[in-house]
Amino acid sequence: MINWESNQTQLALKEIQSAVQMYGRGSRVVRLAYCYRRLRNLVYYGVQQQLQGCFWHPHLDSSKLHVLLHLRGGLGDCASYRVCILALREKLPNAVFHYYTDSPHAAEVLFEADEKNVLLPSGKIPYRRAYDMACELCISFKTVYVNHARIQQLAPDFLPVLTLSLSRQKKLSFFLQDNYLLDDALGRFLYRQGADKLEAQRYLSALDFDGTQTGSLPDSILKKDVSGYGLKKPYITLHSGIDATFNMKGSTPLKCWPKENWSTFVKLFREKFPHIQIVQLGGKNSPKFDFVDVCLVGKSGLQDLPALLAGSTLHIDGESGLVQLTRWLPTRAVVLFANTAASLFALPKNINLTSDKCGACMWLKGPSWHTHCMLGYSSCQNMQTYTPEYVLEIVSRHLAA
């Protein structure tokens, strides 16, 4: 856990801020680009919110506290944010939480709609001032609106937590002024500090939780009927590691195991465990493996993934959204870490394969870190250390336990 108040931590954060600002000192183009982004955010979100306040203003029950939670990123990001949300729920047990996600249907995978949980459709960001508190969750935690009078009236015990949270957010305002852009820099800071992914959320929200927490989804989600897919137990699930939100344009992410390795692994696995069905999961961006028993790439709905994974004897994957989803499932995963940091993303419940052949280069080069090695290698050197034979040995050891 990071000591956020120490001089060393404060200097490390100032160093990042200075490095980001340094790019603009000798370049008008860079300075203009930053100004443009801030102006765009101010105008776009400001005008959008004004319009929604006039035409799409929801009328909520005034006797209850209403909290809007905007979950940024993909399914895996949203799955990890559930830890913070559960901690917030403990502080506000009677509040109504309204979930808006960048990834369509992600909230349906993680939360059960009821009188205390409202799942909002993706599209236009809801009018924030219609709620008593509105927060954005990325790697960071940002309160974008709060009605202090309503909090004082309906949840006075929460005020000390809220006050501490807002003061901490003020300290890190540089990172939060455009949190979706500067989360990369904050993520690199967490990596260098050896922290887990949710450490900044824990600090900024002033909520006390364990970033490696696991648990279980509601039965209505976990035990959804997926018999229509015709799977036969026992089965294992595979995933190429490519998340649906990636815009790969035909390229393969460095954090993904090569297809030929998957092919060899499946052949060896089938020879050793002929009674276990091999099922491939994946979204629209995933390559289809013609050597598995059942390929559900692009065929399974997002809402069915928890039940499909929960029925799996073991899940094998790169670091991906499905791995983060196993946080809330009985299924364990064998995770092949490549250029993403296990210190940030690994869950203790899983079997995490790591290599020190190279470092974790994630977020160092904008979105291109997914596909272009900064050292010029054609493939990730960490991933190259995981041979099909080695992975089979790890998998076999777990299945025999």
Residue pairs with C-beta under 8 A, 6 or more apart in sequence:
1 195
1 199
2 9
2 190
2 193
2 195
2 199
2 203
3 9
4 168
4 203
9 193
12 189
12 192
12 193
13 172
13 175
13 189
16 185
16 186
16 188
16 189
17 174
20 182
20 185
23 30
24 30
24 31
24 34
37 178
37 181
38 177
38 178
41 178
45 125
48 124
48 125
49 125
49 127
49 128
49 129
52 124
52 125
52 126
52 127
53 127
53 129
53 130
56 124
56 126
56 127
57 127
57 130
58 126
58 127
58 130
60 66
60 96
60 130
60 131
61 96
64 94
64 95
64 96
64 154
65 92
65 94
65 95
65 96
65 132
65 133
65 150
65 151
65 154
65 155
66 95
66 96
66 98
66 130
66 131
66 132
66 133
67 88
67 92
67 95
67 96
67 97
67 98
67 131
67 132
67 133
67 134
67 135
68 98
68 100
68 126
68 128
68 130
68 131
68 133
68 134
68 135
68 145
69 85
69 97
69 98
69 99
69 100
69 135
69 137
70 100
70 101
70 102
70 125
70 134
70 135
70 136
70 137
70 144
71 77
71 78
71 81
71 99
71 100
71 101
71 102
71 103
71 106
71 107
71 137
72 102
72 136
72 137
72 138
72 179
72 180
73 102
73 103
73 138
73 245
74 102
74 103
74 106
74 243
74 244
74 245
74 321
75 103
75 106
75 109
75 243
75 244
75 302
75 305
75 321
75 322
75 324
75 325
76 243
76 320
76 321
76 322
76 323
76 324
76 325
77 103
77 138
77 321
77 324
78 101
78 103
78 106
78 107
78 109
78 110
79 109
79 110
79 321
79 324
79 325
79 327
79 328
80 197
80 198
80 324
80 327
81 137
81 198
81 201
82 110
82 111
82 327
82 328
83 198
83 209
83 210
83 211
83 213
83 327
84 137
84 141
84 198
84 201
84 202
84 205
84 207
84 209
85 97
85 137
86 209
86 213
86 215
87 205
87 207
87 208
87 209
88 97
88 205
88 207
89 95
89 97
91 155
91 157
91 158
91 161
91 207
92 155
92 158
94 116
94 154
94 155
95 116
95 132
95 154
95 155
96 115
96 116
96 117
96 118
97 111
97 116
97 117
97 118
98 118
98 120
98 126
98 131
99 107
99 111
99 117
99 118
99 119
99 120
100 107
100 120
100 122
100 125
100 126
101 107
101 122
102 122
103 122
103 244
103 245
104 122
104 302
105 122
105 301
105 302
105 303
106 302
107 119
107 120
108 119
108 221
108 302
108 303
109 217
109 221
109 302
109 303
109 305
109 306
109 325
110 217
110 221
110 328
111 117
111 119
111 218
112 218
112 220
112 221
113 119
120 126
128 134
128 144
128 145
129 145
131 145
131 147
132 146
132 147
132 150
132 151
132 154
133 143
133 145
133 146
133 147
133 151
133 162
134 143
134 144
134 145
134 146
135 141
135 142
135 143
135 144
135 205
136 142
136 144
136 179
137 201
138 179
138 180
138 183
139 183
139 186
139 187
139 190
139 197
139 200
139 201
140 172
140 175
140 176
140 179
140 183
140 186
140 200
140 201
140 204
141 165
141 169
141 200
141 201
141 204
141 205
142 169
142 176
142 179
142 204
143 162
143 165
143 166
143 169
146 162
146 166
148 159
151 158
151 159
151 162
152 159
161 206
161 207
162 206
164 206
165 204
165 205
165 206
165 207
168 203
168 204
168 206
169 176
169 204
172 200
172 204
174 182
175 182
175 183
175 185
175 186
176 182
176 204
184 363
184 366
185 363
186 200
187 197
187 344
187 362
187 363
188 363
188 364
190 196
190 197
190 199
190 200
190 344
191 341
191 343
191 344
191 360
191 362
193 199
194 343
195 211
195 343
195 344
196 211
196 212
196 343
196 344
196 345
197 211
197 344
197 345
198 209
198 211
199 211
201 211
202 208
202 209
202 211
212 347
212 348
213 327
214 327
214 328
214 347
214 348
214 349
215 327
215 328
216 222
216 328
216 329
216 330
217 306
217 328
217 329
221 303
221 306
221 307
222 306
222 307
222 310
222 329
223 307
223 310
224 303
224 304
224 306
224 307
225 307
226 304
226 307
226 308
226 311
229 294
229 296
229 299
229 300
229 304
229 308
230 294
231 277
231 279
231 294
231 308
231 311
232 277
233 277
233 311
233 313
234 275
234 276
234 277
234 313
235 276
235 277
235 278
235 279
235 293
235 294
235 311
235 312
235 313
236 269
236 276
236 277
236 278
236 279
236 312
236 313
236 314
236 315
236 316
236 395
237 279
237 280
237 281
237 308
237 309
237 312
237 314
237 315
237 316
237 331
238 262
238 266
238 278
238 279
238 280
238 281
238 289
238 292
238 315
238 316
238 317
239 280
239 281
239 282
239 286
239 315
239 316
239 317
239 318
239 320
239 322
240 256
240 257
240 259
240 262
240 280
240 282
240 286
240 287
240 289
240 318
241 253
241 255
241 256
241 257
241 317
241 318
241 319
241 320
241 336
242 248
242 252
242 253
242 256
242 282
242 283
242 285
242 286
242 287
242 320
243 283
243 285
243 320
243 321
244 283
244 284
244 285
244 321
246 253
246 285
246 370
247 367
248 285
248 370
248 371
251 371
252 258
252 287
252 371
253 318
253 370
253 371
254 338
254 339
254 369
254 370
254 371
254 372
254 373
254 379
254 380
254 383
255 318
255 319
255 337
255 338
255 339
255 340
255 370
255 380
255 383
256 318
256 338
256 383
257 318
257 336
257 383
257 386
258 379
258 383
259 287
259 289
261 386
261 387
261 388
261 391
262 289
262 291
263 289
263 291
264 388
265 388
265 391
265 392
266 278
266 289
266 291
266 292
267 291
268 388
268 389
268 392
269 276
269 278
269 392
269 395
270 278
272 392
272 396
273 396
273 399
276 313
276 399
277 293
277 294
278 292
278 293
278 294
279 292
279 293
279 294
279 295
279 296
279 308
279 312
280 286
280 288
280 289
280 292
280 294
280 295
280 296
280 297
281 296
281 297
281 300
281 305
281 308
281 309
281 322
282 288
282 296
282 297
282 298
283 297
283 298
284 298
286 297
286 298
287 297
288 295
288 297
288 298
289 295
289 297
296 308
300 308
305 322
305 325
306 325
306 328
306 329
309 315
309 322
309 325
309 326
309 329
309 331
310 329
310 330
310 331
312 331
313 331
313 399
314 331
314 332
314 333
314 334
314 395
314 398
314 399
315 322
315 323
315 326
315 331
315 332
315 333
315 334
316 333
316 334
316 336
316 391
316 395
317 323
317 333
317 334
317 335
317 336
318 335
318 336
318 337
318 338
318 383
319 335
319 336
319 337
319 338
319 340
319 342
319 345
322 333
323 333
323 335
323 345
323 347
323 350
324 345
324 347
326 332
326 333
326 347
326 349
326 350
327 347
327 349
332 349
332 350
332 351
332 398
333 350
333 351
334 350
334 351
334 353
334 391
334 394
334 395
334 398
335 346
335 350
335 351
335 352
335 353
336 353
336 383
336 386
336 391
337 345
337 346
337 352
337 353
337 354
337 355
337 382
338 355
338 380
338 382
338 383
339 358
339 360
339 361
339 362
339 369
339 373
339 380
339 382
339 383
340 360
340 362
341 360
341 362
342 352
342 354
344 360
346 352
346 354
351 394
351 398
353 386
353 391
353 394
354 382
355 381
355 382
355 383
355 385
355 386
356 382
357 381
357 382
357 384
357 385
358 375
358 380
358 381
358 382
361 369
361 373
361 374
362 369
363 369
364 374
365 372
365 374
373 379
373 380
375 381
